[in-house]
Amino acid sequence: MDALLFVPVRADDSGGAPAVVRTARTGAGQERVGLAFTGEERLHAALGPTQRWIRLSRPALLALLRPLGIEDVRTDPLYVGPHMPQMPELPESTALDLRAAGPVLAGARRHAQWLPDEVW
């Protein structure tokens, strides 16, 4: 039996289903993917403490997403949120003193930018 995952959902405003599975895009204009987390704390770290969820197996989640043309589920993404603008390019001769900007926060490296999908 497949392990149950924590799958983010939102309330369905149309009065149909009680909850709708959230999807995301891996970048602006990129493919839609399903989202799943191996723990509630991971889901809340990526989506915030008020995010609702349901428990589904990966095959069950894929069965819900395939009619929408979504074939991929990303498990435990580190961040799902609005697009964050890139830092402007600096000339090579520009030196930066990071200590002057204040403390540097250390944490998990974020490898991908995720965009919430507005078409759920």
C-alpha positions as YAML, in Angstrom:
chain: A
units: angstrom
residues:
- id: 1
  name: MET
  ca: [0.00, 0.00, 0.00]
- id: 2
  name: ASP
  ca: [1.25, 3.49, -0.86]
- id: 3
  name: ALA
  ca: [1.95, 5.91, 1.98]
- id: 4
  name: LEU
  ca: [-0.55, 8.69, 2.44]
- id: 5
  name: LEU
  ca: [0.74, 12.17, 1.60]
- id: 6
  name: PHE
  ca: [-0.38, 15.57, 2.83]
- id: 7
  name: VAL
  ca: [-2.00, 17.26, -0.19]
- id: 8
  name: PRO
  ca: [-2.84, 20.98, -0.07]
- id: 9
  name: VAL
  ca: [-6.45, 21.90, -0.88]
- id: 10
  name: ARG
  ca: [-8.59, 24.99, -1.03]
- id: 11
  name: ALA
  ca: [-12.31, 25.44, -0.46]
- id: 12
  name: ASP
  ca: [-14.45, 25.20, -3.60]
- id: 13
  name: ASP
  ca: [-16.34, 28.48, -3.93]
- id: 14
  name: SER
  ca: [-18.64, 27.12, -6.66]
- id: 15
  name: GLY
  ca: [-20.54, 24.92, -4.22]
- id: 16
  name: GLY
  ca: [-19.43, 21.68, -5.90]
- id: 17
  name: ALA
  ca: [-16.78, 19.64, -4.11]
- id: 18
  name: PRO
  ca: [-15.96, 20.51, -0.48]
- id: 19
  name: ALA
  ca: [-12.26, 20.91, -1.38]
- id: 20
  name: VAL
  ca: [-10.15, 21.28, -4.53]
- id: 21
  name: VAL
  ca: [-6.57, 19.99, -4.82]
- id: 22
  name: ARG
  ca: [-4.04, 22.81, -5.25]
- id: 23
  name: THR
  ca: [-1.61, 22.80, -8.13]
- id: 24
  name: ALA
  ca: [1.38, 25.01, -8.94]
- id: 25
  name: ARG
  ca: [3.63, 25.97, -11.82]
- id: 26
  name: THR
  ca: [7.36, 25.40, -11.67]
- id: 27
  name: GLY
  ca: [7.93, 28.87, -13.14]
- id: 28
  name: ALA
  ca: [6.17, 31.58, -15.13]
- id: 29
  name: GLY
  ca: [4.41, 29.92, -18.05]
- id: 30
  name: GLN
  ca: [5.76, 26.50, -17.12]
- id: 31
  name: GLU
  ca: [3.93, 23.21, -16.67]
- id: 32
  name: ARG
  ca: [1.35, 22.67, -13.95]
- id: 33
  name: VAL
  ca: [2.24, 20.10, -11.31]
- id: 34
  name: GLY
  ca: [0.54, 18.55, -8.33]
- id: 35
  name: LEU
  ca: [1.87, 19.22, -4.84]
- id: 36
  name: ALA
  ca: [2.30, 16.72, -2.01]
- id: 37
  name: PHE
  ca: [4.18, 16.66, 1.27]
- id: 38
  name: THR
  ca: [5.47, 13.85, 3.46]
- id: 39
  name: GLY
  ca: [4.59, 15.69, 6.67]
- id: 40
  name: GLU
  ca: [2.21, 18.38, 7.88]
- id: 41
  name: GLU
  ca: [5.13, 20.50, 9.10]
- id: 42
  name: ARG
  ca: [6.70, 20.46, 5.61]
- id: 43
  name: LEU
  ca: [3.40, 21.52, 4.04]
- id: 44
  name: HIS
  ca: [3.02, 24.41, 6.48]
- id: 45
  name: ALA
  ca: [6.66, 25.49, 6.01]
- id: 46
  name: ALA
  ca: [6.11, 25.80, 2.25]
- id: 47
  name: LEU
  ca: [2.54, 27.11, 2.15]
- id: 48
  name: GLY
  ca: [1.92, 28.73, 5.53]
- id: 49
  name: PRO
  ca: [0.33, 27.62, 8.79]
- id: 50
  name: THR
  ca: [-3.28, 28.10, 7.63]
- id: 51
  name: GLN
  ca: [-3.04, 25.88, 4.54]
- id: 52
  name: ARG
  ca: [-5.69, 23.14, 4.55]
- id: 53
  name: TRP
  ca: [-4.81, 19.61, 3.49]
- id: 54
  name: ILE
  ca: [-6.15, 16.13, 2.92]
- id: 55
  name: ARG
  ca: [-4.41, 12.74, 3.01]
- id: 56
  name: LEU
  ca: [-4.11, 10.94, -0.35]
- id: 57
  name: SER
  ca: [-1.83, 8.30, -1.82]
- id: 58
  name: ARG
  ca: [0.27, 9.31, -4.82]
- id: 59
  name: PRO
  ca: [-1.79, 7.12, -7.22]
- id: 60
  name: ALA
  ca: [-5.03, 8.69, -5.93]
- id: 61
  name: LEU
  ca: [-3.63, 12.21, -6.37]
- id: 62
  name: LEU
  ca: [-2.47, 11.40, -9.91]
- id: 63
  name: ALA
  ca: [-5.93, 10.00, -10.71]
- id: 64
  name: LEU
  ca: [-7.43, 13.37, -9.71]
- id: 65
  name: LEU
  ca: [-4.88, 15.38, -11.69]
- id: 66
  name: ARG
  ca: [-4.72, 13.41, -14.96]
- id: 67
  name: PRO
  ca: [-8.09, 14.68, -16.30]
- id: 68
  name: LEU
  ca: [-6.58, 18.17, -15.99]
- id: 69
  name: GLY
  ca: [-3.57, 17.12, -18.07]
- id: 70
  name: ILE
  ca: [-1.23, 17.08, -15.08]
- id: 71
  name: GLU
  ca: [1.13, 14.09, -15.07]
- id: 72
  name: ASP
  ca: [3.68, 15.14, -12.43]
- id: 73
  name: VAL
  ca: [3.54, 15.50, -8.65]
- id: 74
  name: ARG
  ca: [6.30, 17.35, -6.81]
- id: 75
  name: THR
  ca: [6.88, 16.06, -3.30]
- id: 76
  name: ASP
  ca: [8.14, 18.34, -0.52]
- id: 77
  name: PRO
  ca: [8.89, 21.52, -2.49]
- id: 78
  name: LEU
  ca: [10.65, 23.99, -0.20]
- id: 79
  name: TYR
  ca: [8.71, 27.08, -1.25]
- id: 80
  name: VAL
  ca: [5.40, 27.68, -2.99]
- id: 81
  name: GLY
  ca: [4.51, 31.34, -3.34]
- id: 82
  name: PRO
  ca: [4.51, 34.45, -5.46]
- id: 83
  name: HIS
  ca: [7.30, 35.04, -7.94]
- id: 84
  name: MET
  ca: [10.28, 36.72, -6.34]
- id: 85
  name: PRO
  ca: [12.13, 39.18, -8.62]
- id: 86
  name: GLN
  ca: [15.73, 38.42, -9.48]
- id: 87
  name: MET
  ca: [18.56, 40.58, -8.20]
- id: 88
  name: PRO
  ca: [19.79, 43.05, -10.85]
- id: 89
  name: GLU
  ca: [23.04, 42.18, -12.56]
- id: 90
  name: LEU
  ca: [26.01, 44.08, -11.13]
- id: 91
  name: PRO
  ca: [29.17, 44.98, -13.02]
- id: 92
  name: GLU
  ca: [32.07, 42.67, -12.21]
- id: 93
  name: SER
  ca: [34.00, 45.56, -10.66]
- id: 94
  name: THR
  ca: [31.27, 46.12, -8.05]
- id: 95
  name: ALA
  ca: [32.26, 44.68, -4.69]
- id: 96
  name: LEU
  ca: [29.60, 43.84, -2.16]
- id: 97
  name: ASP
  ca: [30.13, 43.88, 1.59]
- id: 98
  name: LEU
  ca: [27.44, 41.47, 2.80]
- id: 99
  name: ARG
  ca: [28.25, 42.20, 6.44]
- id: 100
  name: ALA
  ca: [27.22, 45.83, 5.94]
- id: 101
  name: ALA
  ca: [23.73, 44.72, 4.91]
- id: 102
  name: GLY
  ca: [23.09, 42.99, 8.24]
- id: 103
  name: PRO
  ca: [23.00, 39.36, 9.33]
- id: 104
  name: VAL
  ca: [22.82, 36.66, 6.70]
- id: 105
  name: LEU
  ca: [20.13, 34.11, 7.42]
- id: 106
  name: ALA
  ca: [21.14, 30.53, 6.82]
- id: 107
  name: GLY
  ca: [18.64, 27.86, 5.90]
- id: 108
  name: ALA
  ca: [17.75, 25.21, 3.38]
- id: 109
  name: ARG
  ca: [18.88, 26.02, -0.13]
- id: 110
  name: ARG
  ca: [15.97, 26.69, -2.45]
- id: 111
  name: HIS
  ca: [16.53, 25.14, -5.83]
- id: 112
  name: ALA
  ca: [13.30, 26.04, -7.59]
- id: 113
  name: GLN
  ca: [10.80, 28.85, -7.68]
- id: 114
  name: TRP
  ca: [7.19, 27.69, -7.49]
- id: 115
  name: LEU
  ca: [4.21, 29.74, -8.54]
- id: 116
  name: PRO
  ca: [0.75, 29.03, -7.18]
- id: 117
  name: ASP
  ca: [-1.53, 28.07, -10.00]
- id: 118
  name: GLU
  ca: [-4.55, 30.33, -10.36]
- id: 119
  name: VAL
  ca: [-6.46, 27.75, -12.44]
- id: 120
  name: TRP
  ca: [-7.19, 24.96, -10.00]
...
